[in-house]
Amino acid sequence: LAFFGLGSGSAAGGSSLHHRLLRANPLLEAFGCARTEHNANSSRYGKFIELRFEPTGKLVECRLTTYLLEKSRVVRHAPKERSYTALYTLCAGATRSERSTLSLPSSNAADSFAFLRPNVPRPGEDDVGRHATLREAFEALGMPPQDQGDVFALLAAVLHLGNAEL
């Protein structure tokens, strides 16, 4: 995607569409990628990106279609694998206030949720950093803080539902 943006705007960083397109990728990865035994950041969905350019080469439109999300990964995964990245990053990167509001434990939060166990981090996995990148992407795309909080509340609700005993 960065390659296509090179001719799509000013030398100072391209068009705002180009910027938003690149900033959307961390969101797609957080909500659509998971660690598998053979790939640390495996896409668990299909993605079709349609880019439209002016005759001058400037990027003017982008349409993104996602499909076939592997929904079962939310509730179970193999022992050496992980569920979706956004669930782990929330557990690692939530602020103290968010932890209180969302009833997340103060430490080892991922280990507290059945849907995320077993949670065996690999060397170099930085869920705190990924959560910061996710927040930056939300902000770059113009998502208001209240809406961001709603997304985090929904993720926390999924995690808490996994701990419900029937």
Disulfide bonds with the S-S distance in Angstrom:
none
